[in-house]
Amino acid sequence: MEIIEIKSLEHPGVEVFSTLTEAQLRNRIESDKGIFIAESPKVIKVALDAGYEPLALLCERRHITGDAAEIIKRCGDIPVYTGDREILAGLTGYTLTRGVLCAMRRPKDRKVEDICRKARRIVVIDGVVDTTNIGAIFRSAAALGIDAVLLTPDSCDPLNRRAVRVSMGSVFLVPWTWLDGGIASLGSLGFSTAAMALTDDSIPIDSPILASVQRLAIVMGTEGDGLPEETISQADYVVRIPMSHGVDSLNVAAAAAVAFWELRAKG
């Protein structure tokens, strides 16, 4: 463990926590080996427990022997950058709410068939770009029995710093990967697909038909426009959540939580 005192915002090595964009962290560091940032001792611990590789820590000085002590010990021989709260706030652009950031190695992308092989319930996130919604969907997925998460390439990266924070580390608990093909491709893996959408022929989410499906992929759409017509037309079922008081829809994260609970695998 090497404790490095930061005296300026230009200190070599700390750019990973400050000046690099999410795209640069993901794609441009060490060629094909990307990096992501985990924040707070609890979230970092979840990532370490899941086997993610730490590369560097940034924490307030007082946390070295406090909240970050166990994490520093577990991370082994990596640099630990520290300094006054004001310096670190200037570096990251905001006051660290939990006083600790960890730069970690991104895992290699996994194959769809590998993470879905034993799954009974999966979710497909189609075009959801809001980091808060992505984090909340992952948290509900982990809590409510979803076995895997697939995301279309136009969705937000689950390892975005805010998405990781909102999920409280749940992005490390549920297997996930990118879905390059349409949802029709999931049929070859044994899944029926349920598109969450309001259409004239949609069925209610508590329909007995859905309860009998052995392997189900729940498809969630964007925050604004919902699922594209092409995706809806490919689905085996189109499913709606019944609404009251003239409300026409829920936020995608709230709708996902309802869908995960109601459509969970039973027995």
Residue frames as qw, qx, qy, qz and C-alpha x, y, z in Angstrom:
[[0.000, 0.888, 0.460, 0.000, 0.00, 0.00, 0.00],
 [0.425, 0.085, 0.025, 0.901, 1.37, 3.40, -1.02],
 [0.048, -0.842, -0.451, 0.291, -0.25, 6.48, 0.55],
 [0.413, 0.260, 0.255, 0.835, 0.17, 9.45, -1.79],
 [0.061, -0.671, -0.383, 0.632, -0.60, 12.94, -0.50],
 [0.362, 0.626, 0.464, 0.512, -2.24, 15.17, -3.12],
 [0.258, -0.492, -0.175, 0.813, -1.21, 18.81, -2.98],
 [0.227, 0.396, -0.241, -0.857, -2.61, 19.94, -6.33],
 [0.769, 0.377, 0.310, -0.413, -5.21, 18.99, -8.89],
 [0.606, 0.654, -0.414, -0.183, -2.48, 18.19, -11.41],
 [0.476, -0.495, 0.724, -0.066, -0.95, 15.38, -9.40],
 [0.402, 0.314, -0.773, -0.376, 0.09, 12.51, -11.74],
 [0.146, -0.053, -0.984, 0.086, -2.19, 9.49, -11.55],
 [0.195, 0.370, 0.660, -0.624, -5.37, 11.14, -10.28],
 [0.299, 0.202, -0.363, -0.859, -6.79, 12.00, -13.71],
 [0.252, -0.189, -0.924, -0.215, -8.73, 8.75, -13.63],
 [0.141, -0.534, -0.723, 0.416, -10.87, 10.29, -10.85],
 [0.003, 0.647, 0.190, -0.738, -11.28, 13.72, -12.36],
 [0.186, 0.549, -0.307, -0.755, -10.59, 14.79, -15.94],
 [0.028, 0.052, -0.904, -0.424, -11.43, 11.62, -17.86],
 [0.620, -0.003, -0.082, -0.780, -14.97, 11.26, -19.16],
 [0.793, -0.048, 0.531, -0.296, -17.06, 8.13, -18.75],
 [0.842, 0.528, -0.052, -0.096, -16.38, 7.27, -22.40],
 [0.316, 0.715, -0.592, 0.197, -12.64, 7.63, -21.89],
 [0.471, -0.402, 0.708, -0.340, -12.74, 5.46, -18.77],
 [0.864, 0.165, 0.392, -0.270, -14.66, 2.82, -20.66],
 [0.840, 0.527, 0.123, 0.038, -12.81, 2.76, -23.96],
 [0.473, 0.817, -0.223, 0.243, -9.48, 4.53, -24.01],
 [0.355, -0.743, 0.540, -0.174, -7.42, 3.53, -21.01],
 [0.400, -0.355, 0.842, 0.071, -4.89, 0.71, -21.50],
 [0.189, 0.116, -0.791, -0.571, -6.22, -0.11, -24.95],
 [0.541, -0.265, -0.644, -0.472, -8.97, -2.72, -24.56],
 [0.461, -0.333, -0.721, 0.396, -8.94, -2.70, -20.74],
 [0.162, -0.685, -0.173, -0.689, -11.40, -0.13, -19.47],
 [0.226, -0.046, -0.651, 0.723, -11.89, 1.27, -15.99],
 [0.336, -0.693, -0.434, -0.467, -14.90, 2.29, -13.92],
 [0.031, 0.355, -0.496, 0.792, -15.28, 4.17, -10.63],
 [0.538, -0.511, -0.669, -0.049, -17.03, 2.76, -7.56],
 [0.047, -0.528, 0.246, -0.812, -17.98, 5.14, -4.77],
 [0.631, -0.520, 0.215, -0.534, -18.49, 4.61, -1.01],
 [0.170, -0.408, 0.880, -0.173, -17.09, 1.85, 1.21],
 [0.692, 0.147, 0.601, -0.371, -20.27, -0.26, 0.97],
 [0.750, 0.608, -0.027, -0.258, -20.37, -0.25, -2.84],
 [0.279, 0.682, -0.676, 0.000, -16.63, -0.88, -3.15],
 [0.407, -0.273, 0.832, -0.261, -16.92, -3.82, -0.75],
 [0.800, 0.339, 0.380, -0.317, -19.69, -5.34, -2.88],
 [0.615, 0.708, -0.317, -0.140, -17.47, -5.01, -5.97],
 [0.014, 0.581, -0.803, 0.136, -14.50, -6.61, -4.19],
 [0.615, -0.054, 0.715, -0.329, -16.69, -9.45, -2.93],
 [0.799, 0.506, 0.203, -0.253, -17.82, -10.02, -6.53],
 [0.827, -0.031, 0.352, 0.438, -14.20, -10.33, -7.67],
 [0.399, 0.890, 0.070, 0.208, -13.62, -6.98, -9.35],
 [0.748, 0.004, -0.117, 0.653, -10.00, -5.84, -9.53],
 [0.166, -0.953, -0.118, 0.223, -9.10, -2.55, -7.75],
 [0.675, 0.477, 0.010, 0.563, -6.49, -0.28, -9.38],
 [0.251, 0.241, -0.274, 0.896, -6.36, 2.86, -7.21],
 [0.287, -0.702, -0.628, 0.175, -8.16, 4.50, -4.29],
 [0.093, 0.446, -0.050, 0.889, -8.97, 8.13, -3.57],
 [0.498, -0.646, -0.578, 0.014, -10.12, 9.00, -0.07],
 [0.202, -0.883, 0.129, -0.405, -10.13, 11.73, 2.52],
 [0.270, 0.486, -0.710, 0.432, -7.23, 11.49, 4.94],
 [0.469, -0.299, 0.541, -0.631, -9.48, 10.79, 7.90],
 [0.913, 0.089, 0.007, -0.398, -10.93, 7.71, 6.20],
 [0.509, 0.493, -0.703, 0.066, -7.56, 5.96, 5.83],
 [0.121, 0.122, -0.879, 0.445, -7.83, 4.71, 9.40],
 [0.475, 0.146, 0.434, -0.751, -11.63, 4.94, 9.44],
 [0.781, 0.356, 0.255, -0.446, -14.25, 3.89, 6.89],
 [0.683, 0.614, -0.363, -0.162, -11.68, 2.96, 4.24],
 [0.301, -0.612, 0.725, -0.092, -9.33, 0.95, 6.47],
 [0.749, 0.032, 0.655, -0.090, -10.78, -2.46, 5.66],
 [0.717, 0.683, 0.125, -0.068, -10.99, -1.68, 1.95],
 [0.174, 0.850, -0.497, -0.001, -7.38, -0.46, 1.82],
 [0.481, -0.413, 0.770, -0.070, -6.26, -3.65, 3.50],
 [0.779, 0.280, 0.554, -0.087, -8.19, -5.82, 1.05],
 [0.572, 0.811, -0.035, -0.118, -6.97, -3.91, -2.02],
 [0.883, -0.087, 0.145, 0.437, -3.34, -4.76, -1.35],
 [0.467, -0.362, 0.220, 0.776, -0.51, -3.00, -3.16],
 [0.297, 0.684, 0.461, 0.481, -2.30, -0.24, -5.07],
 [0.204, 0.205, -0.156, 0.944, -1.84, 3.55, -4.79],
 [0.212, -0.734, -0.624, 0.165, -4.02, 5.34, -2.26],
 [0.203, 0.412, 0.062, 0.886, -4.39, 9.04, -3.06],
 [0.348, -0.697, -0.578, 0.243, -5.47, 11.28, -0.22],
 [0.216, 0.260, -0.034, 0.941, -5.75, 14.90, 0.83],
 [0.162, 0.233, 0.466, -0.838, -8.01, 17.48, 2.43],
 [0.389, 0.562, 0.712, -0.163, -11.72, 17.46, 1.62],
 [0.257, 0.827, 0.003, -0.501, -11.38, 20.75, -0.29],
 [0.026, -0.505, 0.725, 0.467, -8.65, 19.35, -2.54],
 [0.251, 0.126, 0.950, 0.134, -10.61, 16.20, -3.28],
 [0.352, 0.700, 0.518, -0.343, -13.80, 18.15, -3.95],
 [0.198, 0.772, -0.283, -0.533, -11.88, 20.28, -6.44],
 [0.134, -0.316, 0.876, 0.339, -10.51, 17.16, -8.03],
 [0.191, 0.285, 0.935, 0.091, -13.78, 15.28, -8.47],
 [0.147, -0.323, -0.386, -0.851, -16.10, 18.27, -8.85],
 [0.626, -0.550, -0.230, -0.503, -18.17, 17.44, -5.77],
 [0.324, -0.532, 0.647, -0.440, -17.77, 16.65, -2.08],
 [0.436, 0.070, -0.894, -0.083, -17.37, 12.92, -1.58],
 [0.660, -0.456, -0.064, -0.594, -20.46, 11.84, 0.33],
 [0.946, -0.321, -0.025, -0.017, -18.76, 8.71, 1.67],
 [0.306, -0.847, 0.413, 0.134, -15.17, 9.86, 1.35],
 [0.511, -0.308, 0.752, 0.280, -13.88, 7.00, -0.85],
 [0.718, 0.564, -0.148, -0.379, -13.58, 6.33, -4.59],
 [0.627, -0.288, 0.687, 0.227, -12.05, 3.23, -6.15],
 [0.502, 0.558, -0.451, -0.483, -10.90, 2.88, -9.75],
 [0.706, -0.101, 0.695, -0.092, -11.51, -0.71, -10.83],
 [0.046, -0.218, 0.797, 0.561, -10.86, -2.81, -13.90],
 [0.712, 0.219, -0.028, -0.667, -13.84, -3.35, -16.20],
 [0.654, -0.058, 0.754, 0.018, -14.60, -7.02, -16.79],
 [0.004, 0.103, -0.747, -0.657, -14.65, -8.45, -20.29],
 [0.635, 0.084, -0.064, -0.765, -18.06, -8.49, -21.94],
 [0.429, -0.045, 0.891, -0.142, -19.83, -11.80, -21.44],
 [0.179, -0.072, -0.776, -0.600, -21.81, -13.78, -23.99],
 [0.597, -0.174, -0.006, -0.783, -25.60, -13.69, -23.84],
 [0.838, -0.059, -0.493, -0.226, -25.91, -17.46, -23.91],
 [0.484, 0.134, -0.699, 0.509, -23.47, -17.83, -21.01],
 [0.105, -0.089, 0.499, -0.855, -25.31, -15.61, -18.55],
 [0.656, -0.009, -0.030, -0.754, -28.74, -16.86, -19.63],
 [0.418, 0.161, -0.883, -0.141, -27.99, -20.58, -19.64],
 [0.277, -0.263, -0.875, 0.299, -29.57, -21.34, -16.25],
 [0.147, 0.069, 0.227, -0.960, -31.78, -18.27, -15.99],
 [0.099, 0.516, 0.851, -0.006, -35.56, -18.42, -15.63],
 [0.075, 0.933, 0.343, -0.082, -36.24, -14.69, -15.52],
 [0.506, -0.060, 0.142, 0.849, -34.21, -12.05, -17.33],
 [0.170, 0.864, 0.270, -0.388, -34.80, -8.41, -18.20],
 [0.545, 0.338, 0.334, 0.691, -33.97, -6.69, -21.48],
 [0.103, -0.756, -0.174, 0.623, -33.31, -2.95, -21.06],
 [0.521, 0.489, 0.498, 0.491, -34.04, -1.33, -24.40],
 [0.255, 0.613, 0.175, 0.727, -32.70, 2.19, -24.93],
 [0.470, -0.847, -0.244, 0.049, -32.83, 3.38, -21.30],
 [0.541, 0.531, -0.179, 0.628, -30.25, 6.16, -21.00],
 [0.330, -0.800, 0.151, -0.477, -30.87, 7.73, -17.61],
 [0.369, 0.350, -0.772, 0.381, -28.17, 6.65, -15.13],
 [0.385, -0.198, 0.565, -0.703, -30.53, 6.82, -12.15],
 [0.856, 0.109, -0.003, -0.506, -33.06, 4.57, -13.85],
 [0.712, 0.347, -0.609, 0.039, -30.38, 2.05, -14.82],
 [0.103, 0.319, -0.761, 0.555, -29.12, 1.90, -11.24],
 [0.569, -0.077, 0.416, -0.705, -32.62, 1.54, -9.84],
 [0.866, 0.205, -0.265, -0.372, -33.54, -1.22, -12.32],
 [0.556, 0.328, -0.729, 0.228, -30.45, -3.19, -11.34],
 [0.161, -0.250, 0.685, -0.665, -31.23, -2.80, -7.66],
 [0.758, 0.048, 0.206, -0.616, -34.76, -4.12, -8.19],
 [0.784, 0.327, -0.496, -0.178, -33.44, -6.92, -10.42],
 [0.307, 0.322, -0.803, 0.396, -31.07, -8.10, -7.70],
 [0.314, -0.119, 0.611, -0.717, -33.74, -7.88, -4.99],
 [0.708, 0.208, 0.254, -0.626, -36.65, -9.40, -6.91],
 [0.771, -0.002, 0.636, -0.011, -35.25, -12.52, -8.51],
 [0.646, 0.732, -0.138, -0.167, -34.03, -11.48, -11.96],
 [0.902, -0.194, 0.261, 0.283, -31.27, -13.88, -13.03],
 [0.545, -0.018, 0.348, 0.762, -29.62, -11.78, -15.76],
 [0.193, 0.828, 0.165, -0.499, -29.80, -8.36, -17.42],
 [0.568, 0.255, 0.484, 0.615, -29.38, -7.70, -21.14],
 [0.040, 0.767, 0.114, -0.630, -29.00, -4.16, -22.49],
 [0.643, 0.682, 0.258, 0.234, -29.30, -2.84, -26.01],
 [0.634, 0.080, -0.007, 0.769, -26.18, -0.94, -27.17],
 [0.025, 0.594, 0.137, 0.792, -28.05, 2.40, -27.00],
 [0.622, -0.718, -0.304, -0.078, -28.69, 1.98, -23.27],
 [0.166, -0.871, 0.379, -0.266, -26.64, 3.57, -20.49],
 [0.549, 0.320, -0.721, 0.278, -23.53, 1.72, -19.32],
 [0.736, -0.580, -0.333, -0.100, -24.33, -0.02, -16.01],
 [0.729, -0.259, -0.202, 0.601, -20.80, 0.77, -14.79],
 [0.092, 0.706, 0.054, 0.700, -21.36, 4.51, -15.16],
 [0.219, 0.156, -0.616, 0.740, -20.35, 6.09, -11.84],
 [0.441, -0.126, 0.233, -0.857, -23.83, 7.33, -10.95],
 [0.807, -0.036, -0.414, -0.420, -25.54, 4.12, -12.06],
 [0.592, 0.068, -0.726, 0.344, -23.21, 2.11, -9.82],
 [0.001, 0.124, -0.523, 0.843, -23.91, 4.45, -6.90],
 [0.607, -0.094, -0.008, -0.789, -27.70, 4.42, -7.32],
 [0.811, 0.001, -0.542, -0.222, -27.72, 0.62, -7.60],
 [0.585, -0.655, 0.403, -0.259, -25.85, 0.40, -4.28],
 [0.171, -0.483, 0.851, 0.118, -23.52, -2.10, -5.95],
 [0.775, 0.215, 0.519, -0.290, -26.29, -4.29, -7.37],
 [0.624, 0.682, -0.296, -0.239, -24.68, -4.00, -10.83],
 [0.104, 0.539, -0.832, 0.076, -22.01, -6.33, -9.41],
 [0.493, -0.086, 0.770, -0.395, -24.55, -8.90, -8.20],
 [0.754, 0.446, 0.402, -0.267, -26.60, -9.67, -11.32],
 [0.527, -0.059, 0.599, 0.599, -24.88, -10.99, -14.48],
 [0.396, 0.807, 0.209, -0.385, -25.30, -8.61, -17.39],
 [0.458, -0.125, 0.552, 0.686, -24.14, -8.05, -20.94],
 [0.282, 0.438, -0.176, -0.836, -25.04, -6.29, -24.19],
 [0.623, 0.376, 0.684, -0.051, -27.70, -7.64, -26.56],
 [0.089, -0.329, 0.479, 0.809, -26.67, -6.92, -30.13],
 [0.101, -0.238, -0.814, -0.520, -29.58, -8.69, -31.83],
 [0.483, -0.339, -0.118, -0.799, -33.29, -8.15, -31.39],
 [0.537, -0.260, 0.611, -0.521, -35.39, -9.86, -28.75],
 [0.899, 0.221, -0.140, -0.352, -36.47, -12.50, -31.27],
 [0.500, 0.479, -0.702, 0.164, -33.02, -14.04, -30.87],
 [0.307, -0.363, 0.695, -0.539, -33.90, -15.00, -27.30],
 [0.884, 0.059, 0.029, -0.463, -36.34, -17.61, -28.55],
 [0.758, 0.368, -0.534, 0.067, -33.43, -19.82, -29.57],
 [0.150, 0.346, -0.734, 0.565, -32.32, -19.76, -25.92],
 [0.308, -0.344, -0.883, 0.084, -35.71, -20.98, -24.74],
 [0.019, -0.320, -0.429, 0.845, -37.20, -17.66, -23.63],
 [0.103, 0.755, 0.593, 0.259, -40.62, -16.23, -24.27],
 [0.260, 0.092, -0.086, 0.957, -40.61, -12.43, -24.37],
 [0.116, -0.785, -0.597, 0.121, -42.96, -10.03, -22.60],
 [0.267, 0.338, 0.080, 0.899, -42.82, -6.44, -23.84],
 [0.135, -0.591, -0.560, 0.565, -44.05, -3.95, -21.25],
 [0.025, 0.033, 0.331, 0.943, -46.18, -1.57, -23.31],
 [0.387, 0.446, 0.508, -0.627, -49.64, -0.03, -23.51],
 [0.151, 0.089, -0.684, -0.708, -51.32, -1.30, -26.67],
 [0.668, -0.057, -0.105, -0.735, -54.86, -2.22, -27.66],
 [0.893, -0.009, -0.409, -0.188, -54.11, -5.93, -27.39],
 [0.179, 0.444, -0.733, 0.483, -51.85, -5.96, -24.32],
 [0.699, -0.400, -0.586, -0.090, -52.70, -8.35, -21.50],
 [0.433, -0.830, 0.164, -0.312, -52.69, -7.44, -17.79],
 [0.196, 0.602, -0.731, 0.254, -49.53, -8.27, -15.89],
 [0.456, -0.222, 0.748, -0.428, -51.39, -10.66, -13.57],
 [0.791, 0.247, -0.285, -0.482, -52.69, -12.79, -16.45],
 [0.854, -0.257, 0.446, -0.077, -52.52, -16.56, -15.68],
 [0.832, 0.538, -0.046, 0.124, -50.91, -17.04, -19.10],
 [0.248, 0.787, -0.450, 0.342, -47.75, -15.30, -17.92],
 [0.586, -0.559, 0.500, -0.306, -47.61, -17.20, -14.65],
 [0.955, 0.041, 0.291, -0.039, -47.25, -20.47, -16.55],
 [0.607, 0.731, -0.284, 0.128, -44.24, -19.39, -18.65],
 [0.901, -0.286, -0.076, 0.316, -41.13, -21.28, -17.58],
 [0.548, -0.205, 0.122, 0.802, -38.47, -18.94, -18.99],
 [0.165, 0.898, 0.402, 0.068, -39.43, -15.30, -19.52],
 [0.436, 0.035, 0.039, 0.898, -37.59, -12.21, -20.76],
 [0.021, -0.854, -0.444, 0.272, -39.19, -8.98, -19.53],
 [0.471, 0.330, 0.247, 0.780, -38.54, -6.14, -21.98],
 [0.171, -0.800, -0.328, 0.472, -38.46, -2.57, -20.62],
 [0.486, 0.654, 0.283, 0.505, -38.40, 0.51, -22.86],
 [0.342, 0.286, -0.130, 0.886, -37.11, 4.06, -22.78],
 [0.096, -0.352, -0.536, 0.761, -38.15, 6.73, -20.31],
 [0.254, 0.345, -0.021, -0.903, -40.01, 8.82, -22.87],
 [0.556, 0.259, -0.435, -0.659, -41.25, 6.91, -25.89],
 [0.850, -0.101, 0.433, -0.284, -41.34, 3.39, -24.48],
 [0.613, -0.113, 0.715, 0.316, -40.52, 0.39, -26.64],
 [0.216, 0.364, -0.489, -0.762, -40.20, 0.79, -30.43],
 [0.811, 0.217, 0.040, -0.543, -42.93, -0.80, -32.56],
 [0.629, 0.417, -0.651, -0.088, -40.44, -3.26, -34.03],
 [0.058, 0.252, -0.863, 0.435, -39.60, -4.62, -30.58],
 [0.569, 0.061, 0.464, -0.676, -43.25, -4.85, -29.58],
 [0.793, 0.333, -0.230, -0.456, -44.10, -6.74, -32.79],
 [0.498, 0.378, -0.776, 0.082, -41.35, -9.29, -32.06],
 [0.254, -0.282, 0.723, -0.578, -42.58, -10.03, -28.52],
 [0.229, -0.205, -0.946, -0.107, -44.54, -13.15, -27.64],
 [0.228, -0.729, -0.629, 0.145, -46.66, -11.14, -25.19],
 [0.091, 0.487, -0.039, 0.868, -47.40, -7.45, -24.80],
 [0.475, -0.472, -0.676, 0.309, -48.05, -6.69, -21.14],
 [0.069, -0.659, -0.015, -0.749, -49.53, -3.74, -19.31],
 [0.224, -0.176, -0.702, 0.653, -49.65, -2.71, -15.66],
 [0.131, -0.742, -0.605, -0.259, -53.27, -1.69, -14.88],
 [0.218, 0.136, -0.208, 0.944, -53.48, 1.97, -13.86],
 [0.140, -0.724, -0.651, 0.180, -55.87, 4.08, -11.81],
 [0.122, -0.808, -0.185, 0.546, -56.86, 7.77, -11.63],
 [0.526, 0.846, 0.060, -0.064, -56.10, 8.34, -15.30],
 [0.297, -0.710, 0.569, 0.291, -52.37, 7.73, -14.91],
 [0.813, 0.498, -0.180, -0.243, -51.10, 6.34, -18.22],
 [0.819, 0.296, -0.407, 0.275, -47.68, 4.98, -17.21],
 [0.679, -0.705, 0.049, 0.201, -45.01, 4.63, -14.54],
 [0.020, 0.824, -0.554, -0.116, -41.39, 5.67, -14.54],
 [0.764, 0.326, -0.548, -0.102, -39.41, 2.81, -16.12],
 [0.186, 0.319, -0.811, 0.453, -37.62, 2.00, -12.86],
 [0.505, -0.049, 0.522, -0.686, -40.91, 1.82, -10.93],
 [0.834, 0.253, -0.153, -0.466, -42.54, -0.23, -13.70],
 [0.544, 0.384, -0.741, 0.082, -39.58, -2.62, -13.69],
 [0.122, -0.224, 0.789, -0.559, -39.94, -3.25, -9.95],
 [0.707, 0.115, 0.295, -0.633, -43.64, -4.04, -10.35],
 [0.793, 0.382, -0.374, -0.292, -42.95, -6.32, -13.33],
 [0.323, 0.404, -0.824, 0.231, -40.12, -8.18, -11.62],
 [0.326, -0.117, 0.732, -0.586, -42.26, -8.95, -8.59],
 [0.749, 0.235, 0.212, -0.582, -45.42, -9.93, -10.42],
 [0.816, 0.452, -0.301, -0.199, -43.64, -12.00, -13.10],
 [0.191, -0.609, 0.758, -0.134, -41.10, -13.64, -10.81],
 [0.549, 0.119, -0.813, -0.155, -40.46, -17.37, -11.20],
 [0.650, -0.370, 0.323, -0.579, -42.67, -19.28, -8.82],
 [0.963, -0.103, 0.191, -0.159, -42.00, -22.77, -7.49]]
